[in-house]
Amino acid sequence: MSLITKPSQHQVVQIGTPKEKAILSKSQKEFNRLIRKIEKLSSELHDLREATQHIQLRIQRDYRPLVEQYAQYRADMVRVFDRAYENKDFSKTEKKKLADLILNVAFELIDQYGIDDLKPIYDKYDTNGFDKTNTESDELTADLMKEMMSNMFGIQFDETVDLSDPQKMTAYVQEQLAQRESAEAERQQQATEQRNKKPKSEKQQAREAKKQVDERNITKAVRTLYMDLVKAFHPDREPDEAEKQRKTEVMHRVTDAYEKSDLLALLRLQLEFEHIDQTHLENLAEEQLKYYNKILKQQSEELDNEFFTLQNELAAMTGRPSFAVSSPIALEFSLNSDIAQMKRDIKQIKSDVKAFADPGLLKKWLKTYRIQKPDDLSFFDF
């Protein structure tokens, strides 16, 4: 299944032909630049959304089963280590390394993958037992999270509040941030009211008046396009049923574009149904173009933000940097790389489980293993 969709089939809204672009005004050039940018962003965002849905399906279908299979082989390796520990041919140093391996790997497999049948093995090597150790680990994690949130957001944690799991911690932090945001909004409202009580200078009054005029003209520009289309396609007075159905469908598109203040979509609809032509576009007044450009710039910024947000969500989902998931091709390549690597890891650990059943080979490998210290940055990863 290809993740690369065909280019948009919409008519391109643009002022002038390539040969005429040299004589376009600054506003006309800006109009064309924004139209091209929005077309490009819309296409890229559409492709990335489709790719995201496809990748999510593939993760569940192709990648998750491999991860679970790999975890089961790691569990088999823990059992191999446990049997070796009982072997009298292994020295105290070798057994100490085996115990360290068992504790590290078994804890992760129980905690993250729910392989609970490893608990009896884990409890043999930890006098506290998994459940108590896990509780202490959760408490340590909670303390670290509190410290991080305090440093990042200045949140003071109420010691009486139950923060025993990540969900409760997240809910508490969100509640504190919401309260702070509400308090800040109230403070700003009061500050605004105080400023409004003060007499405004002529410059302030002029700026506010200009802003209000601009907002009205921007709204009017969109509404003018909308009303032209409504007059042409309103179905109520259409006697022909087939034509009435067609106009109803067009009106749905017109209304949707208007409610979203999507100027580009309205312009496309006018071009599509020949209610505007290149001559009309080229003869738009500079003042009208100025308001069109403001609307298009806002649409462009919204698409930029939407693309950036989706890109960050994909980076978090895949564990890849943003640039590695910025396009359908990059997203597909990343997942294929992960799947290929996981298959290699499964093949390797399957071979290791078989090989380490031989005490001689396990002893040889243990000579290369060193017990992890708490501050080590690397972790054993069977």
Buried (B, 14 or more C-beta within 10 A) or exposed (E): EEBEEEEEEBEEBBBBEEEEEEEBEEBBBBBBBBBEBBBEBBBBBEBBBBBBEBBEEBBEEBBEEBBEBBBBBBBBBBBBBBBBBEEEEBEEEBBBBBBBBBBBBBBBBBBEBEBEEBBEBBBBBBEEBBEEBBEEEBEEEBEEBBEEBEEEEEBEBEEEEEBEEEEEBEEBBEEBEEEEEEEEEEEEEEEEEEEEEEEEEEEEEEEEEEEEEEEEBBEEBBBEBBEBBBEBBBBEEBEEEEEBEBBBEBBEBBEEBBEEBBBBBBBBBBBEEEBBEBEEBBEBEEEBBBBBBBBBBBBBEBBBEBBEEBBEEBBEBBEBEEEBBBBBEBBBBBBEEBBEEBEEBBEEBBEBBEBBEEBEEBBEEBEEEEEBEEEEEEEBEB
